[in-house]
Structure formats: C-alpha cells, structure tokens
Amino acid sequence: MKKIPLLLALAGLTAAALAASPGAARTKASQAAKASKAAQAPKPARLLSAAEVLQASPAADWRGLDPQNTLLMELASGQVLIELAPRFAPAHVANIRALARGGYWDGLAILRVQDNFVTQWGDPDGEDAAKARPLPAGAAPRLPAEFSVPLDSIGQAAGFARLPDVEGWAPRTGFAGGFAVAADPRTGKAWLAHCYGVVGAGRSDAPDSSNGAELYAVIGQAPRGLDLNITAVGRVLKGMELLSALPRGTAAMGFYDKPEQRTAIQRVRLLADVPDAERPTLQVLRTESATWARLLDARRHRGGWFVHSPGYIDVCSASVPTRPAPDAAAQAPK
C-alpha cells in the first residue's frame, strides 16, 4: 500500500476540519446567496443603436450650414455640398470663396479618379500657362501652406470633443465643429485628418504651391500619410456617391487621358450666392453635443447583428451625420 507523506495527510485533515467547521458553512452559504442574487439581478439596459440615438436626438443638437462657408458644386448627376474649414485653412478658404464667386470652376472638369484614393477637379489646362484659365479678381495665385494650426486654437472653448480611443497616426484625436481633427501636444499642432470625404488643395513639390483652384476629395481608405503634408480645406457633406462612383482614370495616378472621359462641372457657387428657394437644406450633428457622445458609444459597443463588438473607434470611422432640415422634410412632396 502506497504511503501518503505526513505533511500531505495533515493538510488533508486540516482542510476537512475547516470544511466541517461552522465558519466554512457560513462562507459557503454566503457565496450561494451572492450567486443567487447575481442570477436574479436585472441585466444591464440594452445599448441603443446608432439609428436609435439619432432618432432620440433633440433639435438643439443639430445645426444648419454656414452659407459663407459652404460650396455647392453642380454636376449633371446631381449636387455636391462641401463645408469649408476656415479655422484650419483661413487663407485657402478665402481664396476658394473668391474662386467660386468669380465662376472659376464653371465649365471645368473632374480630371482624376484614382481607385481607393481621390477624385480631383480643376482646369485641364492648368499646367499650360498659355491655355490655363485666369484666376478671377481677388484670388491669389499662390498661398502659404496651411498644414496645421496651433493646438490651443481648437481647445475645449472652441468645441473640441476629444476621443479617448488611441490611434497610431496622432497622439490625440477628436472633433471640432464637425471636422475630424488630429493633434500633437508635444509640437502644439492640430490639423484636419485625411478621412473619407475630406477635401484638400492639390499642390506641386513646393509646400506653398497650392491656391485652392485644384481640389480633391478622399474617396477611399483614409490616406493619413497625407496629414501635415497638404492643406485640407473642408469635407463633403452631401454627394459623395457622385464623386466616388465615377469611372477610374486609366492613366498614371488615375488621370483621364482623353478629354471625353472627364466629368464636366456645370458650376460651383457659395451657398450664400444661391437664391434661398434653390438652396439645399441640410443639418449637421453638433460634435460637442450629448447626442454625439452617445453616438460614439453606440459605434464602439455594437449589438444586434454584430457577434463581436470592438469597443473601439478611430477618428476616421466616426463620420458626422447629416440630415435634411425638418422644415424641408415637411415640405417635400409625399
């Protein structure tokens, strides 16, 4: 018969004695009571979906468009609304206003559509000084690079809503006035993140070679490598499907190599110059609102169809919702 070491035997006796003691019995009873109470406790309330959060949003959490900082680009296929960002690129936005008021883009074209990257528009003859369309009065031919602004200028007082989620492209991200923002406290800089729908000013090799006459919209995965390398001037609020579904250019970098492949631009105007009866009415969710904070949580913690919820969101996957103005919806034909 195999002998059990004395120490193990004593340990077994001790455990048995403790199990039989009144204290052990009380402990077991307490644990059972806790388990029973936990089983009977109500389950946490179901998290609202993003659609439910927006449906419950108060009117005060939405804002209208600033007519002085909104472009209306008209294509044969429909309208594209672009919200400008003067806080981040004041010189470029001022030039873009002058270009729009001077009818610069009217009759020009979309020149380039590169898959998973950008749709770009401007003057097809812009590189030929003899053929290039002259800039209208008040528009500068060259502007300083506006790749970033001081971080202090978009602090909490300016409506900066910081995301707690960490990402690799910038130490800090968030939203200011509806725009996706990245920032670095070490350098004191903040900039518009190159997310889907962001509009930027094309440039050549020199950092200060842009003027806003040639613009592009991001139509693919966020090319964040462009951050701090090019001036971002705004974002598309409406009509992204018109820009992203265009035929891809077959020449280098997605340029069209035949004039007939290009999409014509009918005209581009500031919303302030469009008669009231013709203005598109749109509202944008305020990113400093409680609804926006709840919407971000709904996107982090997904239920319903989702088997796995990431519990995370990055600045470029948190697109800011828009909706038709309620009075416009009420007046729409049934």
C-alpha positions in Angstrom: 0.0 0.0 0.0 1.4 3.4 -1.0 2.2 5.7 1.9 1.0 9.3 2.0 3.5 11.8 3.2 2.7 13.1 6.7 2.6 16.7 5.6 0.0 16.0 2.9 -2.0 13.9 5.3 -2.1 16.6 7.8 -3.1 19.1 5.1 -6.0 16.9 4.1 -7.2 16.6 7.7 -6.9 20.3 8.2 -9.0 21.0 5.0 -11.6 18.5 6.1 -11.8 20.1 9.5 -12.2 23.6 8.1 -14.8 22.4 5.7 -16.8 20.9 8.6 -16.4 24.0 10.8 -19.3 26.4 11.3 -17.3 29.3 9.7 -16.9 27.3 6.5 -20.6 26.6 6.4 -21.4 30.2 6.8 -18.9 31.1 4.0 -20.5 28.6 1.6 -24.0 29.9 2.5 -22.9 33.5 1.8 -21.3 32.5 -1.6 -24.5 30.7 -2.6 -26.6 33.7 -1.6 -24.4 36.1 -3.6 -24.7 33.8 -6.7 -28.4 33.6 -6.3 -28.7 37.4 -6.0 -26.5 37.9 -9.1 -28.7 35.5 -11.1 -31.8 37.4 -10.1 -30.3 40.9 -10.7 -31.7 42.8 -13.7 -29.5 42.7 -16.8 -27.9 46.0 -18.0 -30.1 48.0 -20.2 -29.7 47.3 -23.9 -27.4 49.7 -25.6 -29.1 51.9 -28.2 -28.1 51.5 -31.8 -26.7 54.5 -33.7 -30.1 54.9 -35.5 -32.0 54.9 -32.2 -29.5 57.5 -30.8 -30.1 59.8 -33.7 -33.9 59.3 -33.6 -34.0 60.4 -30.0 -31.7 63.4 -30.5 -33.1 66.9 -29.6 -33.3 69.6 -32.2 -30.7 71.7 -30.3 -28.1 69.0 -31.1 -28.2 69.9 -34.8 -27.1 72.9 -36.7 -27.6 74.4 -40.1 -25.0 75.3 -42.7 -23.0 78.5 -42.8 -23.8 79.8 -46.3 -20.4 81.7 -46.4 -18.5 78.5 -45.8 -20.4 76.0 -47.9 -19.8 75.3 -51.6 -22.4 73.9 -53.9 -20.9 72.0 -56.9 -23.3 71.0 -59.6 -22.7 68.0 -61.9 -25.1 66.5 -64.4 -25.6 63.7 -62.0 -26.5 65.9 -59.0 -25.2 68.3 -56.3 -22.2 68.0 -54.1 -22.1 70.1 -50.9 -18.7 70.9 -49.4 -18.4 72.5 -45.9 -15.2 74.7 -45.7 -13.0 74.9 -42.7 -11.7 78.5 -42.2 -10.5 77.7 -38.7 -7.9 75.3 -40.2 -7.1 76.9 -43.6 -8.2 80.6 -43.5 -6.2 81.8 -46.5 -7.2 78.9 -48.7 -10.9 79.2 -47.7 -10.8 82.9 -48.5 -9.2 82.1 -51.9 -11.8 79.4 -52.6 -14.6 81.9 -51.9 -13.0 84.3 -54.4 -12.7 81.5 -57.0 -16.3 80.4 -56.6 -17.6 84.0 -56.7 -15.6 84.5 -59.9 -17.1 81.4 -61.6 -13.7 79.9 -61.8 -14.8 76.2 -61.9 -17.8 76.7 -64.1 -17.4 74.5 -67.2 -14.1 72.9 -65.9 -13.9 69.2 -65.1 -13.1 66.3 -62.9 -9.6 65.4 -64.1 -8.7 62.4 -62.0 -10.3 59.5 -60.2 -7.8 57.1 -58.6 -9.2 54.0 -57.1 -9.2 53.9 -53.3 -7.7 57.3 -53.1 -9.1 60.6 -54.5 -11.3 62.4 -57.0 -9.7 65.6 -58.2 -11.1 68.5 -60.2 -9.8 71.8 -61.7 -8.5 73.2 -65.0 -7.4 70.5 -67.6 -5.0 73.1 -69.0 -3.8 74.3 -65.6 -0.2 73.3 -66.4 -0.1 75.3 -69.6 0.4 79.0 -68.9 -0.8 79.9 -72.4 -4.1 77.9 -72.1 -4.8 78.0 -68.3 -8.0 79.8 -67.2 -7.0 83.1 -65.5 -7.9 83.4 -61.8 -10.7 85.8 -61.0 -10.1 89.1 -59.3 -9.3 88.7 -55.6 -7.9 85.2 -56.0 -4.2 84.8 -55.2 -2.1 82.5 -57.4 0.0 81.1 -54.5 -0.7 80.7 -50.8 1.3 79.7 -47.8 1.0 76.1 -46.7 -1.7 75.7 -44.1 -0.9 72.1 -42.9 -1.7 72.8 -39.2 -2.9 75.3 -36.7 -1.9 75.9 -33.1 -3.5 73.2 -30.8 -4.5 76.0 -28.4 -6.8 77.4 -31.1 -9.1 74.4 -31.1 -9.3 73.7 -27.4 -12.5 73.0 -25.4 -13.6 76.6 -25.7 -13.7 76.1 -29.5 -15.8 73.0 -29.2 -13.1 70.3 -29.4 -14.5 67.0 -28.4 -11.5 64.7 -27.7 -11.8 60.9 -28.4 -10.4 58.7 -25.6 -9.5 56.0 -28.2 -5.8 55.7 -29.0 -4.6 55.5 -32.6 -1.2 55.4 -34.3 -1.3 58.4 -36.5 -1.5 61.1 -33.8 -1.2 61.3 -30.0 -4.6 63.0 -29.8 -7.7 62.9 -32.0 -11.2 64.3 -31.8 -13.7 66.6 -33.5 -14.1 70.4 -33.7 -17.1 71.9 -35.4 -17.9 68.6 -37.1 -14.4 68.1 -38.6 -12.1 65.2 -37.7 -9.0 66.6 -36.0 -5.7 65.1 -35.1 -3.2 66.8 -32.8 0.2 66.5 -31.1 0.6 68.3 -27.7 4.4 67.9 -28.0 4.5 70.1 -31.1 1.5 72.2 -30.2 -0.1 71.4 -33.6 -3.6 70.4 -34.7 -4.7 69.5 -38.2 -7.6 68.1 -40.2 -7.3 64.3 -40.5 -7.4 62.9 -44.0 -10.6 60.9 -43.6 -13.1 59.7 -46.2 -14.8 62.8 -47.8 -12.1 65.3 -46.7 -11.4 67.9 -49.4 -7.8 69.2 -49.9 -6.0 71.6 -52.1 -3.7 70.0 -54.6 -0.1 71.2 -54.8 3.2 70.5 -56.6 6.5 69.8 -55.0 6.8 73.1 -53.1 4.8 73.1 -49.9 3.5 76.6 -50.7 2.4 75.9 -54.3 -1.4 75.5 -53.7 -4.1 78.1 -54.1 -7.3 76.1 -53.8 -8.0 76.1 -57.6 -7.3 72.4 -57.8 -9.2 70.4 -55.2 -9.7 66.7 -54.4 -11.9 64.6 -52.2 -10.8 61.4 -50.5 -12.9 58.5 -51.8 -11.0 55.5 -50.3 -9.4 54.3 -47.1 -8.2 57.3 -45.1 -4.8 58.3 -46.5 -3.5 59.6 -43.2 0.0 59.8 -44.6 -1.1 63.0 -46.3 -1.7 64.6 -42.9 0.7 67.6 -42.3 1.8 67.3 -46.0 -1.1 69.0 -47.7 -3.7 71.7 -46.9 -7.1 70.2 -46.1 -9.8 72.8 -46.7 -13.1 71.1 -45.8 -15.2 68.0 -46.3 -18.1 66.7 -48.4 -21.4 66.8 -46.6 -23.6 65.5 -49.5 -22.9 63.9 -52.8 -20.0 61.6 -52.0 -21.7 58.9 -54.1 -21.4 61.2 -57.1 -17.7 61.5 -56.6 -16.8 58.0 -55.5 -18.7 56.1 -58.2 -17.1 57.8 -61.2 -15.1 55.7 -63.7 -11.5 55.4 -62.7 -8.9 57.1 -64.8 -6.6 54.8 -66.8 -3.6 57.0 -67.0 -1.0 57.3 -64.2 -2.4 58.3 -60.8 -5.9 57.9 -62.1 -5.9 60.8 -64.5 -8.1 60.7 -67.6 -6.0 60.6 -70.8 -8.9 61.6 -73.1 -11.0 64.8 -72.7 -14.2 62.9 -73.3 -13.6 60.7 -70.3 -13.8 63.7 -67.9 -16.9 64.7 -66.0 -17.9 68.2 -66.6 -18.6 70.6 -63.8 -21.6 72.7 -64.5 -20.9 75.4 -61.9 -19.7 76.0 -58.3 -21.2 78.6 -56.1 -21.0 79.7 -52.5 -24.3 78.8 -50.8 -24.6 82.4 -49.8 -24.9 83.3 -53.5 -27.6 80.7 -54.2 -31.2 82.1 -54.0 -33.0 80.9 -50.9 -35.5 78.9 -52.8 -32.8 76.9 -54.5 -30.5 76.3 -51.5 -30.2 72.7 -50.4 -31.2 72.5 -46.7 -29.1 70.3 -44.5 -28.4 69.9 -40.8 -25.2 68.6 -39.2 -25.0 66.9 -35.8 -23.0 69.1 -33.4 -19.9 67.2 -32.3 -19.9 69.0 -28.9 -23.4 67.6 -28.2 -24.5 64.8 -25.8 -26.0 63.0 -28.8 -22.6 62.9 -30.5 -21.1 61.3 -27.4 -23.9 58.7 -27.2 -23.5 58.0 -30.9 -19.8 57.3 -30.5 -20.6 54.9 -27.7 -23.2 53.1 -29.9 -20.5 52.7 -32.6 -17.9 51.4 -30.1 -20.3 48.9 -28.5 -22.3 47.3 -31.2 -25.1 44.8 -30.6 -27.8 43.2 -32.8 -26.3 41.7 -35.9 -22.7 42.1 -34.5 -21.2 39.0 -33.0 -18.1 40.8 -31.9 -18.1 44.4 -30.7 -14.7 46.1 -30.8 -15.2 48.6 -28.0 -13.1 51.0 -30.1 -13.5 53.7 -32.7 -11.0 55.8 -34.6 -11.4 59.4 -35.8 -11.9 58.4 -39.4 -14.6 55.8 -38.7 -16.7 58.2 -36.7 -18.3 60.1 -39.5 -20.5 63.0 -38.5 -24.2 62.6 -39.5 -26.2 65.0 -41.6 -30.0 65.1 -42.2 -32.5 67.2 -44.2 -33.7 70.2 -42.2 -37.0 69.3 -40.6 -39.0 72.1 -42.3 -37.6 70.9 -45.7 -38.7 67.3 -45.0 -42.2 68.6 -44.1 -42.4 70.5 -47.4 -41.2 67.6 -49.5 -43.7 66.0 -51.9 -45.4 63.0 -50.4 
